[in-house]
């Protein structure tokens, strides 16, 4: 997919953004994603299991993430866990969304400098 195709996903739904951001650093399983989002947002964003797993299913269907075949060592793993990772498209979408958000912040900052709030 091209960058133009990736842009069709913007703006990202809040939950999707947090899931993709969680997967940007490394593969994770669902519970790990939930915990990272909760910690990163200081508890302001909570992905409940039904919401998380519905979002993961949709992100897979749209080609933004995929299940990983790689597993941690057996002592650290639970065979029931599914691990997820970003696809190239998912990484591009996340990068475009971050750029879009940065531009929004620049607009607010410019507005603040130009006018007294």
MOPAC internal coordinates of N, CA, C and O (Angstrom, degrees):
PM7 1SCF
backbone

  N    0.0000 0     0.00 0     0.00 0    0    0    0
  C    1.4557 1     0.00 0     0.00 0    1    0    0
  C    1.5225 1   109.63 1     0.00 0    2    1    0
  O    1.2310 1   121.33 1   -30.28 1    3    2    1
  N    1.2846 1   115.06 1   149.72 1    3    2    1
  C    1.4578 1   120.30 1   179.13 1    5    3    2
  C    1.5203 1   109.81 1   -88.61 1    6    5    3
  O    1.2310 1   121.53 1    -8.83 1    7    6    5
  N    1.3302 1   114.67 1   171.17 1    7    6    5
  C    1.4646 1   119.50 1   177.04 1    9    7    6
  C    1.5275 1   110.31 1   -61.44 1   10    9    7
  O    1.2310 1   121.27 1   145.46 1   11   10    9
  N    1.3370 1   115.17 1   -34.54 1   11   10    9
  C    1.4612 1   119.20 1   178.08 1   13   11   10
  C    1.5324 1   110.51 1   -62.51 1   14   13   11
  O    1.2310 1   120.17 1   137.72 1   15   14   13
  N    1.3225 1   117.28 1   -42.28 1   15   14   13
  C    1.4567 1   120.94 1   177.29 1   17   15   14
  C    1.5282 1   110.68 1   -63.84 1   18   17   15
  O    1.2310 1   120.61 1   139.24 1   19   18   17
  N    1.3200 1   116.45 1   -40.76 1   19   18   17
  C    1.4586 1   121.10 1   178.97 1   21   19   18
  C    1.5216 1   110.54 1   -62.23 1   22   21   19
  O    1.2310 1   120.67 1   143.87 1   23   22   21
  N    1.3316 1   116.33 1   -36.13 1   23   22   21
  C    1.4623 1   120.63 1  -179.35 1   25   23   22
  C    1.5241 1   111.96 1   -64.85 1   26   25   23
  O    1.2310 1   120.05 1   159.99 1   27   26   25
  N    1.3234 1   117.50 1   -20.01 1   27   26   25
  C    1.4668 1   120.58 1   179.03 1   29   27   26
  C    1.5213 1   111.80 1   -64.47 1   30   29   27
  O    1.2310 1   119.79 1   161.54 1   31   30   29
  N    1.3284 1   118.01 1   -18.46 1   31   30   29
  C    1.4615 1   121.84 1   179.39 1   33   31   30
  C    1.5305 1   112.51 1   -83.19 1   34   33   31
  O    1.2310 1   120.62 1   171.39 1   35   34   33
  N    1.3449 1   116.42 1    -8.61 1   35   34   33
  C    1.4632 1   120.47 1  -174.96 1   37   35   34
  C    1.5166 1   111.46 1   -90.53 1   38   37   35
  O    1.2310 1   119.64 1   -30.31 1   39   38   37
  N    1.3074 1   118.30 1   149.69 1   39   38   37
  C    1.4603 1   125.97 1    -8.81 1   41   39   38
  C    1.5259 1   110.43 1   -72.02 1   42   41   39
  O    1.2310 1   121.16 1   -33.76 1   43   42   41
  N    1.3086 1   115.39 1   146.24 1   43   42   41
  C    1.4583 1   121.07 1  -179.77 1   45   43   42
  C    1.5250 1   110.74 1   -72.72 1   46   45   43
  O    1.2310 1   121.16 1   -35.85 1   47   46   45
  N    1.2956 1   115.39 1   144.15 1   47   46   45
  C    1.4629 1   119.93 1   170.72 1   49   47   46
  C    1.5250 1   107.29 1   -62.21 1   50   49   47
  O    1.2310 1   120.08 1   -36.02 1   51   50   49
  N    1.3060 1   117.45 1   143.98 1   51   50   49
  C    1.4590 1   123.00 1  -177.31 1   53   51   50
  C    1.5337 1   112.29 1   -51.96 1   54   53   51
  O    1.2310 1   120.19 1   133.68 1   55   54   53
  N    1.3243 1   117.25 1   -46.32 1   55   54   53
  C    1.4616 1   120.08 1  -179.07 1   57   55   54
  C    1.5222 1   111.33 1   -63.20 1   58   57   55
  O    1.2310 1   120.64 1   138.87 1   59   58   57
  N    1.3364 1   116.39 1   -41.13 1   59   58   57
  C    1.4609 1   120.02 1   179.56 1   61   59   58
  C    1.5145 1   110.52 1   -63.06 1   62   61   59
  O    1.2310 1   120.71 1   137.73 1   63   62   61
  N    1.3261 1   116.25 1   -42.27 1   63   62   61
  C    1.4645 1   120.02 1   178.61 1   65   63   62
  C    1.5215 1   110.29 1   -56.90 1   66   65   63
  O    1.2310 1   120.36 1   131.84 1   67   66   65
  N    1.3149 1   116.91 1   -48.16 1   67   66   65
  C    1.4701 1   120.25 1  -177.27 1   69   67   66
  C    1.5226 1   111.86 1   -66.47 1   70   69   67
  O    1.2310 1   119.95 1   143.93 1   71   70   69
  N    1.3085 1   117.70 1   -36.07 1   71   70   69
  C    1.4678 1   120.62 1   177.93 1   73   71   70
  C    1.5236 1   109.85 1   -66.92 1   74   73   71
  O    1.2310 1   120.07 1   131.28 1   75   74   73
  N    1.3342 1   117.47 1   -48.72 1   75   74   73
  C    1.4656 1   120.21 1   179.48 1   77   75   74
  C    1.5204 1   111.13 1   -61.07 1   78   77   75
  O    1.2310 1   120.25 1   138.62 1   79   78   77
  N    1.3234 1   117.13 1   -41.38 1   79   78   77
  C    1.4588 1   120.61 1   178.82 1   81   79   78
  C    1.5254 1   110.87 1   -62.38 1   82   81   79
  O    1.2310 1   120.12 1   141.54 1   83   82   81
  N    1.3262 1   117.38 1   -38.46 1   83   82   81
  C    1.4669 1   120.79 1   178.33 1   85   83   82
  C    1.5159 1   111.66 1   -64.08 1   86   85   83
  O    1.2310 1   120.53 1   147.79 1   87   86   85
  N    1.3123 1   116.60 1   -32.21 1   87   86   85
  C    1.4620 1   120.70 1  -178.12 1   89   87   86
  C    1.5303 1   112.83 1   -88.55 1   90   89   87
  O    1.2310 1   120.00 1   174.39 1   91   90   89
  N    1.3254 1   117.61 1    -5.61 1   91   90   89
  C    1.4642 1   120.86 1  -177.72 1   93   91   90
  C    1.5186 1   112.16 1   -64.34 1   94   93   91
  O    1.2310 1   119.82 1   147.19 1   95   94   93
  N    1.3041 1   117.94 1   -32.81 1   95   94   93
  C    1.4615 1   120.43 1  -176.84 1   97   95   94
  C    1.5106 1   114.04 1   -88.47 1   98   97   95
  O    1.2310 1   120.62 1   145.08 1   99   98   97
  N    1.3246 1   116.42 1   -34.92 1   99   98   97
  C    1.4624 1   119.91 1  -175.45 1  101   99   98
  C    1.5207 1   109.39 1  -168.09 1  102  101   99
  O    1.2310 1   121.36 1   -15.63 1  103  102  101
  N    1.3028 1   115.00 1   164.37 1  103  102  101
  C    1.4569 1   120.37 1   174.41 1  105  103  102
  C    1.5283 1   108.73 1   -65.95 1  106  105  103
  O    1.2310 1   121.36 1   -31.64 1  107  106  105
  N    1.3190 1   115.01 1   148.36 1  107  106  105
  C    1.4634 1   119.61 1   178.62 1  109  107  106
  C    1.5155 1   110.21 1  -146.84 1  110  109  107
  O    1.2310 1   121.32 1   -20.64 1  111  110  109
  N    1.3150 1   115.07 1   159.36 1  111  110  109
  C    1.4579 1   120.61 1   171.75 1  113  111  110
  C    1.5232 1   108.24 1   -95.18 1  114  113  111
  O    1.2310 1   120.87 1   -12.25 1  115  114  113
  N    1.3172 1   115.93 1   167.75 1  115  114  113
  C    1.4620 1   120.74 1  -174.13 1  117  115  114
  C    1.5161 1   114.57 1   -54.35 1  118  117  115
  O    1.2310 1   120.18 1   131.53 1  119  118  117
  N    1.3289 1   117.27 1   -48.47 1  119  118  117
  C    1.4607 1   119.65 1  -178.62 1  121  119  118
  C    1.5267 1   110.47 1   -63.02 1  122  121  119
  O    1.2310 1   120.31 1   142.41 1  123  122  121
  N    1.3343 1   117.02 1   -37.59 1  123  122  121
  C    1.4637 1   120.65 1   177.54 1  125  123  122
  C    1.5158 1   111.84 1   -62.62 1  126  125  123
  O    1.2310 1   120.80 1   140.63 1  127  126  125
  N    1.3358 1   116.07 1   -39.37 1  127  126  125
  C    1.4619 1   120.31 1   176.96 1  129  127  126
  C    1.5217 1   109.73 1   -62.86 1  130  129  127
  O    1.2310 1   120.40 1   132.91 1  131  130  129
  N    1.3383 1   116.84 1   -47.09 1  131  130  129
  C    1.4715 1   120.30 1   179.78 1  133  131  130
  C    1.5174 1   111.11 1   -57.43 1  134  133  131
  O    1.2310 1   120.26 1   134.92 1  135  134  133
  N    1.3226 1   117.12 1   -45.08 1  135  134  133
  C    1.4640 1   121.38 1  -177.71 1  137  135  134
  C    1.5261 1   111.47 1   -67.85 1  138  137  135
  O    1.2310 1   120.07 1   139.14 1  139  138  137
  N    1.3313 1   117.48 1   -40.86 1  139  138  137
  C    1.4619 1   119.23 1  -179.73 1  141  139  138
  C    1.5210 1   111.29 1   -64.81 1  142  141  139
  O    1.2310 1   120.48 1   136.93 1  143  142  141
  N    1.3223 1   116.69 1   -43.07 1  143  142  141
  C    1.4674 1   120.29 1   179.73 1  145  143  142
  C    1.5286 1   109.66 1   -62.42 1  146  145  143
  O    1.2310 1   120.36 1   135.04 1  147  146  145
  N    1.3044 1   116.92 1   -44.96 1  147  146  145
  C    1.4617 1   121.29 1   179.52 1  149  147  146
  C    1.5283 1   110.91 1   -59.74 1  150  149  147
  O    1.2310 1   120.86 1   135.51 1  151  150  149
  N    1.3301 1   115.96 1   -44.49 1  151  150  149
  C    1.4642 1   120.26 1  -179.11 1  153  151  150
  C    1.5279 1   111.57 1   -69.86 1  154  153  151
  O    1.2310 1   120.31 1   134.00 1  155  154  153
  N    1.3311 1   117.00 1   -46.00 1  155  154  153
  C    1.4667 1   121.16 1  -176.93 1  157  155  154
  C    1.5178 1   111.97 1   -62.86 1  158  157  155
  O    1.2310 1   120.14 1   148.32 1  159  158  157
  N    1.3329 1   117.33 1   -31.68 1  159  158  157
  C    1.4616 1   121.15 1  -177.27 1  161  159  158
  C    1.5265 1   112.25 1   -98.99 1  162  161  159
  O    1.2310 1   120.45 1  -168.46 1  163  162  161
  N    1.3122 1   116.75 1    11.54 1  163  162  161
  C    1.4678 1   121.71 1  -178.30 1  165  163  162
  C    1.5258 1   111.71 1    52.66 1  166  165  163
  O    1.2310 1   121.16 1  -142.18 1  167  166  165
  N    1.3226 1   115.38 1    37.82 1  167  166  165
  C    1.4615 1   120.62 1   175.69 1  169  167  166
  C    1.5131 1   115.41 1    82.59 1  170  169  167
  O    1.2310 1   119.56 1  -177.94 1  171  170  169
  N    1.3273 1   118.44 1     2.06 1  171  170  169
  C    1.4679 1   119.57 1  -178.09 1  173  171  170
  C    1.5244 1   112.49 1   -80.36 1  174  173  171
  O    1.2310 1   120.17 1   158.16 1  175  174  173
  N    1.3382 1   117.27 1   -21.84 1  175  174  173
  C    1.4638 1   120.77 1   175.77 1  177  175  174
  C    1.5194 1   107.57 1  -120.45 1  178  177  175
  O    1.2310 1   121.42 1   -59.11 1  179  178  177
  N    1.3138 1   114.89 1   120.89 1  179  178  177
  C    1.4646 1   120.83 1   179.02 1  181  179  178
  C    1.5215 1   107.65 1  -122.58 1  182  181  179
  O    1.2310 1   121.07 1   -59.51 1  183  182  181
  N    1.3164 1   115.56 1   120.49 1  183  182  181
  C    1.4596 1   120.88 1   176.98 1  185  183  182
  C    1.5284 1   108.16 1   -95.28 1  186  185  183
  O    1.2310 1   120.91 1   -73.91 1  187  186  185
  N    1.3012 1   115.87 1   106.09 1  187  186  185
  C    1.4606 1   120.33 1   178.20 1  189  187  186
  C    1.5211 1   108.59 1   -72.33 1  190  189  187
  O    1.2310 1   119.48 1   -26.60 1  191  190  189
  N    1.3196 1   118.59 1   153.40 1  191  190  189
  C    1.4701 1   120.59 1  -175.73 1  193  191  190
  C    1.5292 1   114.40 1   -51.84 1  194  193  191
  O    1.2310 1   119.37 1   134.16 1  195  194  193
  N    1.3097 1   118.81 1   -45.84 1  195  194  193
  C    1.4736 1   119.74 1  -178.81 1  197  195  194
  C    1.5244 1   111.13 1   -62.36 1  198  197  195
  O    1.2310 1   120.76 1   139.42 1  199  198  197
  N    1.3242 1   116.15 1   -40.58 1  199  198  197
  C    1.4618 1   120.71 1   178.75 1  201  199  198
  C    1.5286 1   110.20 1   -67.22 1  202  201  199
  O    1.2310 1   120.56 1   133.25 1  203  202  201
  N    1.3276 1   116.53 1   -46.75 1  203  202  201
  C    1.4559 1   120.99 1  -178.43 1  205  203  202
  C    1.5210 1   111.20 1   -60.59 1  206  205  203
  O    1.2310 1   120.31 1   127.39 1  207  206  205
  N    1.3166 1   117.02 1   -52.61 1  207  206  205
  C    1.4565 1   119.14 1  -173.74 1  209  207  206
  C    1.5253 1   112.08 1   -71.63 1  210  209  207
  O    1.2310 1   119.65 1   150.54 1  211  210  209
  N    1.3100 1   118.28 1   -29.46 1  211  210  209
  C    1.4635 1   120.74 1   171.75 1  213  211  210
  C    1.5164 1   111.21 1   -65.81 1  214  213  211
  O    1.2310 1   120.89 1   138.39 1  215  214  213
  N    1.3368 1   115.90 1   -41.61 1  215  214  213
  C    1.4721 1   120.73 1   178.00 1  217  215  214
  C    1.5253 1   110.80 1   -66.13 1  218  217  215
  O    1.2310 1   120.19 1   137.55 1  219  218  217
  N    1.3383 1   117.24 1   -42.45 1  219  218  217
  C    1.4596 1   120.04 1   179.21 1  221  219  218
  C    1.5283 1   110.54 1   -61.03 1  222  221  219
  O    1.2310 1   120.57 1   137.73 1  223  222  221
  N    1.3139 1   116.52 1   -42.27 1  223  222  221
  C    1.4658 1   120.72 1   178.97 1  225  223  222
  C    1.5278 1   110.54 1   -60.43 1  226  225  223
  O    1.2310 1   120.52 1   136.03 1  227  226  225
  N    1.3129 1   116.60 1   -43.97 1  227  226  225
  C    1.4666 1   121.02 1  -179.51 1  229  227  226
  C    1.5319 1   111.31 1   -69.28 1  230  229  227
  O    1.2310 1   120.16 1   139.81 1  231  230  229
  N    1.3370 1   117.30 1   -40.19 1  231  230  229
  C    1.4622 1   120.98 1   178.36 1  233  231  230
  C    1.5314 1   111.20 1   -63.20 1  234  233  231
  O    1.2310 1   120.46 1   143.58 1  235  234  233
  N    1.3228 1   116.72 1   -36.42 1  235  234  233
  C    1.4669 1   120.74 1   175.69 1  237  235  234
  C    1.5259 1   109.63 1   -66.59 1  238  237  235
  O    1.2310 1   120.61 1   132.60 1  239  238  237
  N    1.3259 1   116.44 1   -47.40 1  239  238  237
  C    1.4700 1   120.60 1  -178.99 1  241  239  238
  C    1.5234 1   111.53 1   -60.27 1  242  241  239
  O    1.2310 1   120.00 1   145.67 1  243  242  241
  N    1.3317 1   117.61 1   -34.33 1  243  242  241
  C    1.4621 1   121.91 1  -179.61 1  245  243  242
  C    1.5254 1   112.83 1   -86.00 1  246  245  243
  O    1.2310 1   120.23 1   176.91 1  247  246  245
  N    1.3299 1   117.17 1    -3.09 1  247  246  245
  C    1.4587 1   120.74 1   175.89 1  249  247  246
  C    1.5102 1   115.47 1    81.48 1  250  249  247
  O    1.2310 1   120.05 1  -163.59 1  251  250  249
  N    1.3393 1   117.52 1    16.41 1  251  250  249
  C    1.4678 1   119.96 1  -179.05 1  253  251  250
  C    1.5293 1   112.27 1   -87.70 1  254  253  251
  O    1.2310 1   120.63 1   153.15 1  255  254  253
  N    1.3239 1   116.40 1   -26.85 1  255  254  253
  C    1.4584 1   121.49 1   175.48 1  257  255  254
  C    1.5242 1   107.69 1  -136.53 1  258  257  255
  O    1.2310 1   121.65 1   -11.21 1  259  258  257
  N    1.3264 1   114.45 1   168.79 1  259  258  257
  C    1.4629 1   120.07 1   175.70 1  261  259  258
  C    1.5176 1   108.45 1  -147.24 1  262  261  259
  O    1.2310 1   121.43 1   -21.64 1  263  262  261
  N    1.3292 1   114.86 1   158.36 1  263  262  261
  C    1.4559 1   118.86 1   173.86 1  265  263  262
  C    1.5073 1   108.77 1   -74.94 1  266  265  263
  O    1.2310 1   121.11 1   -35.69 1  267  266  265
  N    1.3054 1   115.48 1   144.31 1  267  266  265
  C    1.4520 1   121.36 1  -179.57 1  269  267  266
  C    1.5259 1   109.27 1   -99.90 1  270  269  267
  O    1.2310 1   120.87 1   -35.97 1  271  270  269
  N    1.3224 1   115.94 1   144.03 1  271  270  269
  C    1.4645 1   121.05 1   175.10 1  273  271  270
  C    1.5227 1   110.97 1   -88.88 1  274  273  271
  O    1.2310 1   120.56 1   164.34 1  275  274  273
  N    1.3145 1   116.53 1   -15.66 1  275  274  273
  C    1.4658 1   120.24 1  -178.68 1  277  275  274
  C    1.5195 1   109.76 1   -74.07 1  278  277  275
  O    1.2310 1   120.86 1   -37.03 1  279  278  277
  N    1.3177 1   115.97 1   142.97 1  279  278  277
  C    1.4575 1   121.89 1  -178.75 1  281  279  278
  C    1.5193 1   109.51 1  -130.70 1  282  281  279
  O    1.2310 1   120.71 1   -28.93 1  283  282  281
  N    1.3379 1   116.25 1   151.07 1  283  282  281
  C    1.4687 1   118.58 1   172.32 1  285  283  282
  C    1.5358 1   109.70 1   -68.69 1  286  285  283
  O    1.2310 1   120.82 1    -7.67 1  287  286  285
  N    1.3088 1   116.03 1   172.33 1  287  286  285
  C    1.4646 1   119.07 1   176.41 1  289  287  286
  C    1.5172 1   108.99 1   -58.19 1  290  289  287
  O    1.2310 1   120.51 1   -30.70 1  291  290  289
  N    1.3138 1   116.63 1   149.30 1  291  290  289
  C    1.4677 1   122.41 1  -172.23 1  293  291  290
  C    1.5343 1   113.25 1   -54.84 1  294  293  291
  O    1.2310 1   120.08 1   143.79 1  295  294  293
  N    1.3215 1   117.45 1   -36.21 1  295  294  293
  C    1.4713 1   120.35 1  -178.43 1  297  295  294
  C    1.5234 1   112.36 1   -65.69 1  298  297  295
  O    1.2310 1   120.12 1   155.30 1  299  298  297
  N    1.3357 1   117.38 1   -24.70 1  299  298  297
  C    1.4654 1   122.15 1  -177.44 1  301  299  298
  C    1.5286 1   112.20 1  -103.63 1  302  301  299
  O    1.2310 1   120.37 1  -177.38 1  303  302  301
  N    1.3199 1   116.90 1     2.62 1  303  302  301
  C    1.4605 1   120.67 1  -172.15 1  305  303  302
  C    1.5197 1   111.24 1  -112.47 1  306  305  303
  O    1.2310 1   121.77 1   -23.82 1  307  306  305
  N    1.3063 1   114.23 1   156.18 1  307  306  305
  C    1.4592 1   123.06 1   170.27 1  309  307  306
  C    1.5204 1   104.99 1  -121.29 1  310  309  307
  O    1.2310 1   120.07 1   -59.59 1  311  310  309
  N    1.3134 1   117.47 1   120.41 1  311  310  309
  C    1.4670 1   121.92 1  -173.64 1  313  311  310
  C    1.5211 1   112.50 1   -59.16 1  314  313  311
  O    1.2310 1   119.97 1   158.83 1  315  314  313
  N    1.3319 1   117.65 1   -21.17 1  315  314  313
  C    1.4679 1   120.52 1  -179.38 1  317  315  314
  C    1.5206 1   112.57 1   -77.74 1  318  317  315
  O    1.2310 1   120.27 1   162.37 1  319  318  317
  N    1.3052 1   117.09 1   -17.63 1  319  318  317
  C    1.4650 1   120.36 1  -177.17 1  321  319  318
  C    1.5172 1   111.65 1   -73.58 1  322  321  319
  O    1.2310 1   121.98 1   -37.27 1  323  322  321
  N    1.3275 1   113.81 1   142.73 1  323  322  321
  C    1.4576 1   121.08 1   171.35 1  325  323  322
  C    1.5200 1   106.61 1  -109.75 1  326  325  323
  O    1.2310 1   121.32 1   -44.11 1  327  326  325
  N    1.3090 1   115.08 1   135.89 1  327  326  325
  C    1.4624 1   120.62 1   179.33 1  329  327  326
  C    1.5186 1   108.98 1  -105.89 1  330  329  327
  O    1.2310 1   121.16 1   -35.68 1  331  330  329
  N    1.3310 1   115.38 1   144.32 1  331  330  329
  C    1.4589 1   122.11 1  -175.89 1  333  331  330
  C    1.5183 1   109.80 1  -124.75 1  334  333  331
  O    1.2310 1   121.18 1   -27.31 1  335  334  333
  N    1.3395 1   115.36 1   152.69 1  335  334  333
  C    1.4634 1   121.05 1   176.62 1  337  335  334
  C    1.5256 1   108.62 1  -145.13 1  338  337  335
  O    1.2310 1   121.56 1   -22.77 1  339  338  337
  N    1.3344 1   114.62 1   157.23 1  339  338  337
  C    1.4588 1   120.99 1   176.58 1  341  339  338
  C    1.5235 1   110.30 1   -69.85 1  342  341  339
  O    1.2310 1   120.87 1   -34.81 1  343  342  341
  N    1.2938 1   115.94 1   145.19 1  343  342  341
  C    1.4626 1   121.21 1   167.85 1  345  343  342
  C    1.5268 1   107.31 1   -91.28 1  346  345  343
  O    1.2310 1   120.66 1    -6.47 1  347  346  345
  N    1.3087 1   116.33 1   173.53 1  347  346  345
  C    1.4661 1   120.14 1   176.13 1  349  347  346
  C    1.5354 1   109.67 1   -59.36 1  350  349  347
  O    1.2310 1   120.92 1   136.95 1  351  350  349
  N    1.3421 1   115.84 1   -43.05 1  351  350  349
  C    1.4676 1   119.95 1   177.92 1  353  351  350
  C    1.5220 1   110.67 1   -61.53 1  354  353  351
  O    1.2310 1   120.21 1   136.21 1  355  354  353
  N    1.3232 1   117.20 1   -43.79 1  355  354  353
  C    1.4656 1   120.73 1   179.56 1  357  355  354
  C    1.5140 1   112.21 1   -60.28 1  358  357  355
  O    1.2310 1   120.56 1   139.13 1  359  358  357
  N    1.3188 1   116.54 1   -40.87 1  359  358  357
  C    1.4725 1   120.55 1   178.70 1  361  359  358
  C    1.5263 1   110.45 1   -65.59 1  362  361  359
  O    1.2310 1   120.42 1   139.30 1  363  362  361
  N    1.3290 1   116.80 1   -40.70 1  363  362  361
  C    1.4645 1   120.74 1   178.56 1  365  363  362
  C    1.5221 1   110.74 1   -64.43 1  366  365  363
  O    1.2310 1   120.37 1   136.22 1  367  366  365
  N    1.3205 1   116.91 1   -43.78 1  367  366  365
  C    1.4659 1   121.10 1   178.71 1  369  367  366
  C    1.5260 1   110.17 1   -61.64 1  370  369  367
  O    1.2310 1   120.13 1   135.70 1  371  370  369
  N    1.3266 1   117.35 1   -44.30 1  371  370  369
  C    1.4630 1   120.62 1   178.87 1  373  371  370
  C    1.5236 1   110.86 1   -61.86 1  374  373  371
  O    1.2310 1   120.11 1   136.63 1  375  374  373
  N    1.3178 1   117.39 1   -43.37 1  375  374  373
  C    1.4648 1   120.42 1   178.88 1  377  375  374
  C    1.5278 1   111.17 1   -62.77 1  378  377  375
  O    1.2310 1   120.21 1   136.31 1  379  378  377
  N    1.3309 1   117.20 1   -43.69 1  379  378  377
  C    1.4623 1   120.42 1   178.55 1  381  379  378
  C    1.5254 1   111.44 1   -63.70 1  382  381  379
  O    1.2310 1   120.46 1   140.51 1  383  382  381
  N    1.3153 1   116.73 1   -39.49 1  383  382  381
  C    1.4659 1   120.00 1   178.68 1  385  383  382
  C    1.5206 1   110.51 1   -65.20 1  386  385  383
  O    1.2310 1   119.87 1   138.89 1  387  386  385
  N    1.3153 1   117.85 1   -41.11 1  387  386  385
  C    1.4714 1   120.73 1   177.91 1  389  387  386
  C    1.5238 1   110.78 1   -62.93 1  390  389  387
  O    1.2310 1   120.44 1   138.82 1  391  390  389
  N    1.3313 1   116.77 1   -41.18 1  391  390  389
  C    1.4687 1   120.15 1   176.64 1  393  391  390
  C    1.5251 1   110.79 1   -63.27 1  394  393  391
  O    1.2310 1   120.36 1   138.85 1  395  394  393
  N    1.3195 1   116.91 1   -41.15 1  395  394  393
  C    1.4676 1   121.26 1   178.76 1  397  395  394
  C    1.5270 1   110.35 1   -62.04 1  398  397  395
  O    1.2310 1   120.53 1   136.75 1  399  398  397
  N    1.3112 1   116.60 1   -43.25 1  399  398  397
  C    1.4635 1   120.53 1  -179.72 1  401  399  398
  C    1.5251 1   111.27 1   -67.40 1  402  401  399
  O    1.2310 1   120.39 1   140.69 1  403  402  401
  N    1.3321 1   116.85 1   -39.31 1  403  402  401
  C    1.4664 1   120.24 1   177.48 1  405  403  402
  C    1.5227 1   110.80 1   -62.51 1  406  405  403
  O    1.2310 1   120.45 1   140.67 1  407  406  405
  N    1.3212 1   116.74 1   -39.33 1  407  406  405
  C    1.4659 1   120.34 1   177.93 1  409  407  406
  C    1.5314 1   110.32 1   -64.22 1  410  409  407
  O    1.2310 1   120.09 1   141.84 1  411  410  409
  N    1.3074 1   117.43 1   -38.16 1  411  410  409
  C    1.4641 1   120.34 1   177.61 1  413  411  410
  C    1.5246 1   110.68 1   -63.07 1  414  413  411
  O    1.2310 1   120.46 1   138.56 1  415  414  413
  N    1.3198 1   116.72 1   -41.44 1  415  414  413
  C    1.4662 1   120.75 1   178.05 1  417  415  414
  C    1.5288 1   109.72 1   -64.10 1  418  417  415
  O    1.2310 1   120.09 1   137.90 1  419  418  417
  N    1.3382 1   117.43 1   -42.10 1  419  418  417
  C    1.4750 1   120.07 1   177.72 1  421  419  418
  C    1.5308 1   111.15 1   -59.79 1  422  421  419
  O    1.2310 1   120.38 1   140.07 1  423  422  421
  N    1.3300 1   116.89 1   -39.93 1  423  422  421
  C    1.4687 1   120.12 1   179.04 1  425  423  422
  C    1.5288 1   111.06 1   -63.18 1  426  425  423
  O    1.2310 1   120.62 1   137.53 1  427  426  425
  N    1.3114 1   116.41 1   -42.47 1  427  426  425
  C    1.4699 1   120.18 1   179.26 1  429  427  426
  C    1.5202 1   110.01 1   -64.61 1  430  429  427
  O    1.2310 1   120.29 1   135.76 1  431  430  429
  N    1.3188 1   117.05 1   -44.24 1  431  430  429
  C    1.4584 1   120.33 1   179.93 1  433  431  430
  C    1.5220 1   111.29 1   -62.44 1  434  433  431
  O    1.2310 1   120.21 1   138.42 1  435  434  433
  N    1.3187 1   117.21 1   -41.58 1  435  434  433
  C    1.4564 1   121.13 1   177.88 1  437  435  434
  C    1.5245 1   110.39 1   -62.58 1  438  437  435
  O    1.2310 1   120.65 1   135.64 1  439  438  437
  N    1.2972 1   116.36 1   -44.36 1  439  438  437
  C    1.4601 1   121.21 1   179.79 1  441  439  438
  C    1.5245 1   110.21 1   -61.55 1  442  441  439
  O    1.2310 1   120.36 1   138.79 1  443  442  441
  N    1.3091 1   116.92 1   -41.21 1  443  442  441
  C    1.4598 1   120.18 1   179.00 1  445  443  442
  C    1.5171 1   111.75 1   -63.81 1  446  445  443
  O    1.2310 1   120.13 1   141.49 1  447  446  445
  N    1.3300 1   117.35 1   -38.51 1  447  446  445
  C    1.4622 1   120.18 1   179.27 1  449  447  446
  C    1.5315 1   111.60 1   -68.76 1  450  449  447
  O    1.2310 1   120.66 1   144.68 1  451  450  449
  N    1.3189 1   116.33 1   -35.32 1  451  450  449
  C    1.4592 1   121.14 1  -176.58 1  453  451  450
  C    1.5248 1   113.16 1   -78.75 1  454  453  451
  O    1.2310 1   120.43 1   149.41 1  455  454  453
  N    1.2957 1   116.78 1   -30.59 1  455  454  453
  C    1.4645 1   120.29 1  -175.16 1  457  455  454
  C    1.5292 1   110.43 1  -131.20 1  458  457  455
  O    1.2310 1   121.42 1   -30.47 1  459  458  457
  N    1.2931 1   114.88 1   149.53 1  459  458  457
  C    1.4646 1   118.93 1   175.18 1  461  459  458
  C    1.5328 1   107.70 1   -81.30 1  462  461  459
  O    1.2310 1   121.22 1   -53.64 1  463  462  461
  N    1.2869 1   115.26 1   126.36 1  463  462  461
  C    1.4743 1   119.81 1   179.09 1  465  463  462
  C    1.4914 1   109.76 1   -86.59 1  466  465  463
  O    1.2310 1   120.10 1   180.00 1  467  466  465

